[in-house]
Amino acid sequence: MTLNLAAELTSRLAKQKQQHRYRSRRVIDSPQDVELQCNGKPLLSFCSNDYLGLANHPTLIKALQAGAERYGVGSGASHLVSGHSQAHHALEETLAEFTQRPRALLFSSGYMANLGVVTALASKQNNIHADRLNHASLIDAARLSGATMRRYPHNDIEALNKRLEKSNDDRPFIITDGVFSMDGDIASLSQLAATATRYHATLMVDDAHGIGVIGENGRGTIEYCGLNNYEVPILVGTLGKALGTAGAFVAGSEALIEILIQQARTYIYTTALPPAIAHATLTSIELIETEAWRREHLQALVKQFRSGAEQLGLNLMPSITPIQPLLINDSCKAMRISEALQQQGILISAIRPPTIPENTTRLRITFSANHSEQHVEKLLSALDMVIPTNDN
């Protein structure tokens, strides 16, 4: 049986390679930043989610060191046993204040947050209406909950309304990303909130790629769309992207957080995030609140890039966020372009199915506040050099 399993797995791997969908890990030899060392070679990175350039910020490093000095390294247990430290508690209070919600609850990752929330709140009696381009964690969460998942076409509110009209569920859920991680566009949250009110649905937003980046104060897509806690009762955010650390949180009402503490299995049955990480994240939030120039600079870089890409005739998808997808469509071609860029000292990953729908292979270009205008010009020059004219 072992031999048969090995043969089957080898065949599956060979098929992935044949389809140009085989994934390989790069080993990074340096701290996370826009300039990396990979296998001893310097690379200019445009494929990180460190949007505000905080992952290697010296103040954040000092905060992590101070947290380790005070709390040690590991938390030792789950939050409900003995792993909930003062650092965790302070961060939850700060996140609640930052998101302007009554309470917040820490999770060890965004994936665990989404699984914990959805499986605690939904069951086989419910319908979950999910955007077709939602993150994999939201799809898995809906499946594990036992609810009936109905995926509506991306950002198609009219189609969602028609489905809700036909639904016999008196307590449906609408679940969406705030910023879609592979397309870079923002959910139509104002319309979704109106739809949720109309059909007495609960709206949940995973704002992993919006928190810290989007909105005047960096509070994410909820702030950007002018919505409040009642219109979007469930907010999920991550700490490992714009905030530069690790982990995730859920923010909402007192009752929501209490039921998650009691019933969210991915919260109850896992070791708490290292307290030093929680301590350092307090500094992240302070930097986000006091250094608005990071978001302003980021937006300027995005505008510079889109303007230059338009002049080159590059096939960019519509996005005002730091996520700028360049459509290539063909997986083999996208891999060749990614490799050619790396030879030019530029690091950009090719994103292929099944991560994204068929025939939408792309280079997922992302920007950081640590990029400069010169970095953007270097990127544009490299793209102009490696992408054939008939592919633009």
C-alpha positions in Angstrom: 0.0 0.0 0.0 2.9 2.4 0.8 4.4 1.8 -2.6 1.0 2.4 -4.3 0.6 5.6 -2.4 4.1 6.8 -3.3 3.4 6.0 -7.0 0.1 7.9 -6.9 1.7 11.0 -5.3 4.6 10.9 -7.7 2.1 10.9 -10.6 0.2 13.8 -9.1 3.4 15.8 -8.7 4.4 15.0 -12.3 1.1 16.3 -13.6 1.5 19.5 -11.7 4.9 20.1 -13.3 3.5 19.2 -16.7 0.8 21.9 -16.2 3.3 24.4 -15.0 1.6 24.6 -11.7 4.4 23.1 -9.5 5.2 25.4 -6.6 8.7 25.9 -5.3 9.9 27.6 -2.1 12.6 30.3 -2.2 15.0 30.5 0.7 15.4 34.2 1.8 18.7 34.9 3.6 17.9 38.4 4.9 15.2 40.2 6.9 11.9 40.8 5.1 12.2 44.1 3.2 12.0 45.4 -0.4 15.7 44.5 -0.9 16.3 40.8 -0.2 19.0 38.3 -0.3 17.9 35.0 -2.0 20.4 32.2 -2.4 23.2 34.8 -2.0 21.8 37.0 -4.7 20.4 40.5 -4.1 16.8 41.0 -5.3 14.3 43.8 -5.4 11.1 42.3 -4.1 7.6 43.2 -5.4 5.8 40.2 -4.0 5.5 40.7 -0.2 2.4 41.7 1.8 4.5 43.9 4.1 2.6 46.9 2.7 3.8 49.5 5.2 7.4 48.3 5.4 7.1 47.4 9.1 8.3 43.8 9.2 11.9 44.9 9.6 11.3 48.3 11.2 13.9 49.0 13.9 11.4 50.2 16.4 9.3 47.1 16.0 12.4 44.9 16.4 13.2 46.7 19.7 9.6 46.2 20.8 9.8 42.5 20.1 13.1 42.2 22.0 11.5 44.1 24.9 8.5 41.7 24.8 10.7 38.7 24.8 12.7 40.1 27.8 9.4 40.6 29.7 7.3 37.6 28.7 9.8 35.1 27.3 9.3 33.3 24.0 6.4 30.8 24.0 3.0 31.4 25.6 3.1 27.8 26.9 -0.7 27.1 26.6 -3.9 28.1 25.0 -5.6 31.3 26.0 -8.2 29.5 28.2 -5.6 27.5 30.1 -2.6 29.7 31.1 -1.4 31.3 27.8 -3.4 34.6 27.9 -0.8 37.2 28.9 -1.1 40.8 29.7 0.4 41.5 26.3 -2.4 39.6 24.6 -5.0 41.4 26.7 -3.5 44.8 25.9 -3.4 44.1 22.2 -7.0 43.0 22.1 -8.0 46.2 23.9 -5.9 48.3 21.5 -7.3 46.5 18.4 -10.9 47.1 19.6 -10.1 50.8 20.0 -8.3 50.9 16.6 -11.2 49.3 14.7 -13.7 51.3 16.8 -15.5 48.2 18.0 -16.5 47.0 21.5 -14.1 44.1 21.6 -11.4 42.1 19.7 -10.1 38.6 20.0 -6.7 37.3 19.0 -6.1 34.2 16.8 -2.8 32.6 15.8 -3.4 33.1 12.1 -6.0 34.6 9.7 -6.8 31.1 8.5 -7.6 30.0 12.0 -9.6 33.2 12.7 -11.9 32.6 9.6 -12.4 28.9 10.4 -13.1 29.7 14.1 -15.7 32.4 13.4 -17.6 30.7 10.6 -17.8 27.2 12.2 -18.8 28.8 15.6 -21.6 30.9 14.1 -23.0 28.9 11.1 -24.5 25.4 10.9 -26.3 23.2 8.4 -29.4 25.2 9.0 -27.8 28.3 7.4 -26.9 29.5 3.9 -23.6 31.2 3.4 -23.4 33.6 0.4 -19.8 34.0 -0.5 -18.0 36.0 -3.1 -16.5 33.6 -5.7 -13.0 35.1 -5.3 -12.9 34.8 -1.5 -9.8 33.6 0.2 -9.3 29.8 0.6 -9.7 30.1 4.3 -13.2 31.5 3.9 -14.2 28.8 1.5 -12.9 26.1 3.8 -14.6 27.7 6.8 -18.0 27.6 5.0 -17.5 24.0 4.0 -16.5 22.9 7.6 -19.4 24.7 9.1 -21.9 22.4 7.4 -23.8 25.3 6.1 -25.0 25.5 2.4 -22.4 27.6 0.6 -23.7 29.6 -2.4 -20.9 31.4 -4.2 -22.1 34.5 -6.1 -20.2 36.0 -9.1 -17.4 38.3 -8.0 -18.7 41.6 -6.6 -22.1 41.0 -8.4 -24.5 42.4 -5.9 -27.5 42.0 -8.3 -26.9 38.3 -8.5 -26.5 38.1 -4.7 -29.8 39.9 -4.3 -31.6 37.5 -6.6 -30.2 34.5 -4.7 -31.2 36.0 -1.3 -34.8 36.6 -2.6 -35.1 32.9 -3.3 -33.5 31.8 -0.1 -35.7 30.3 2.7 -33.0 31.0 5.3 -34.2 33.5 7.9 -30.6 34.0 9.1 -28.2 34.0 6.1 -24.6 35.0 6.1 -22.8 37.2 3.5 -19.0 36.7 3.6 -16.5 38.6 1.6 -12.9 39.7 1.5 -12.4 43.4 2.0 -9.5 43.6 -0.5 -9.3 40.6 -2.8 -5.8 39.2 -2.4 -5.2 38.1 -6.0 -7.2 40.8 -7.8 -6.4 43.8 -5.6 -9.9 45.3 -5.9 -12.2 46.3 -3.0 -15.5 44.7 -2.2 -18.7 46.7 -2.8 -19.2 46.9 0.9 -21.8 49.7 1.0 -24.0 47.7 -1.4 -23.3 44.5 0.5 -24.3 46.2 3.8 -27.5 47.5 2.3 -28.3 44.0 1.0 -27.5 42.4 4.4 -29.9 44.9 6.0 -32.6 44.2 3.5 -32.5 40.4 3.8 -31.6 40.3 7.6 -28.3 38.8 6.8 -25.1 38.9 8.8 -22.2 40.5 6.9 -18.7 39.3 7.7 -15.6 41.0 6.1 -12.1 39.5 6.1 -10.0 42.6 5.7 -6.6 40.9 5.8 -5.3 43.1 3.0 -7.1 46.3 4.0 -6.2 46.8 7.7 -3.4 49.3 8.0 -3.4 50.2 4.3 -6.9 51.4 3.3 -8.8 54.3 4.8 -7.7 57.7 6.0 -6.6 56.2 9.3 -5.6 52.8 8.0 -8.7 51.1 9.6 -9.4 49.3 6.4 -12.2 48.9 3.9 -14.9 49.4 6.6 -13.5 52.9 7.2 -12.9 53.5 3.4 -16.6 52.7 2.7 -17.9 54.7 5.7 -19.5 51.8 7.4 -19.9 51.0 11.1 -20.1 48.1 13.6 -23.8 47.5 13.0 -23.6 47.3 9.3 -20.5 45.0 9.4 -20.9 43.1 12.6 -18.0 40.7 12.0 -14.5 42.0 11.1 -11.5 39.8 10.6 -8.0 41.3 10.2 -4.5 39.9 10.1 -1.3 41.1 11.8 1.2 39.5 9.5 0.7 41.8 6.5 0.6 45.6 6.9 1.2 45.4 10.6 4.4 43.5 10.1 4.1 40.9 12.8 2.0 37.7 13.0 -1.4 36.4 14.0 -4.9 37.7 13.4 -8.0 39.1 15.2 -11.7 39.3 15.1 -13.5 42.5 16.1 -17.1 43.0 16.9 -19.7 43.1 19.7 -19.3 41.9 23.2 -21.6 38.9 22.5 -19.7 38.0 19.4 -16.4 37.8 21.2 -17.8 35.9 24.1 -19.4 33.3 21.9 -16.1 32.8 20.0 -14.2 32.4 23.3 -16.7 29.7 24.3 -17.2 27.9 20.9 -14.5 28.8 18.3 -12.5 25.6 18.2 -9.4 27.2 16.5 -9.3 29.6 19.4 -9.9 27.1 22.3 -7.7 24.3 21.2 -4.5 25.9 20.1 -1.5 27.5 21.8 -1.7 31.3 22.1 0.4 33.5 19.9 3.8 34.3 21.5 3.3 37.2 23.8 6.3 39.0 22.5 4.6 39.2 19.1 1.5 40.7 20.7 3.7 43.2 22.6 5.5 44.2 19.3 2.1 44.6 17.5 1.2 47.4 19.9 4.0 49.3 18.4 2.8 48.5 14.9 -0.6 50.0 15.6 1.1 53.1 17.0 3.2 53.5 13.8 0.1 53.1 11.7 -1.7 55.8 13.6 1.2 58.3 13.7 2.9 57.8 10.4 0.2 58.4 7.8 3.0 59.2 5.3 3.4 55.5 4.7 -0.1 55.1 3.2 0.3 58.4 1.3 3.7 57.3 -0.2 2.2 53.9 -1.0 -0.6 55.4 -3.0 1.8 57.7 -4.8 3.9 54.6 -5.8 0.7 52.8 -7.1 -0.2 55.8 -9.2 3.3 56.1 -10.6 3.3 52.4 -11.5 -0.1 52.3 -13.1 0.8 55.4 -15.2 4.0 53.8 -16.4 2.3 50.5 -17.0 -0.3 52.2 -19.1 2.3 53.8 -21.3 3.9 50.4 -21.8 0.6 48.9 -22.7 0.7 46.3 -19.9 -2.5 44.4 -19.1 -3.1 45.5 -15.5 -6.3 44.6 -13.6 -8.2 47.6 -12.1 -6.9 48.2 -8.5 -6.2 51.2 -6.3 -4.5 49.0 -3.7 -0.9 47.9 -3.3 -1.9 44.7 -5.1 -1.4 45.2 -8.8 -2.0 42.1 -10.9 -0.5 41.9 -14.3 -2.5 39.4 -16.5 -0.4 36.9 -18.5 -3.0 34.2 -18.8 -0.6 31.4 -19.8 1.1 29.6 -16.9 4.2 28.6 -18.8 4.7 32.1 -20.2 4.1 33.7 -16.7 6.8 31.4 -15.2 9.2 32.4 -18.0 8.6 36.1 -17.3 9.0 35.6 -13.6 12.3 33.8 -14.1 13.5 36.5 -16.6 12.6 39.2 -14.1 14.6 37.4 -11.4 17.6 37.4 -13.8 17.1 41.2 -13.9 17.2 41.3 -10.1 13.4 41.6 -9.7 11.4 39.2 -7.5 7.7 38.7 -8.5 5.8 35.5 -8.2 3.6 34.0 -11.0 0.2 33.2 -9.6 -1.4 30.2 -11.3 -4.5 28.0 -11.0 -5.9 26.6 -8.8 -5.1 29.6 -6.6 -7.0 31.7 -9.2 -9.5 30.8 -11.9 -8.5 29.1 -15.1 -7.0 31.4 -17.8 -6.3 34.2 -15.4 -2.6 33.5 -14.6 -0.8 36.7 -13.5 2.2 38.3 -12.0 1.0 39.5 -8.6 2.9 42.8 -8.1 2.8 44.3 -4.7 4.2 47.5 -3.3 5.6 48.5 0.1 6.0 51.9 1.7 9.7 51.1 1.7 9.8 51.1 -2.1 11.1 54.3 -3.7 10.2 56.0 -7.0 13.5 54.7 -8.4 12.5 51.2 -7.5 9.3 51.6 -9.5 11.2 52.9 -12.5 13.5 49.9 -12.3 10.5 47.6 -12.2 8.9 49.3 -15.2 12.1 49.1 -17.2 12.5 45.4 -16.4 8.9 44.6 -17.4 9.4 46.5 -20.7 12.5 44.4 -21.3 11.1 40.9 -20.5 7.5 41.1 -21.8 7.2 40.7 -25.5 5.3 43.5 -27.3 2.6 41.2 -28.5 1.9 40.2 -24.8 1.3 43.8 -23.7 
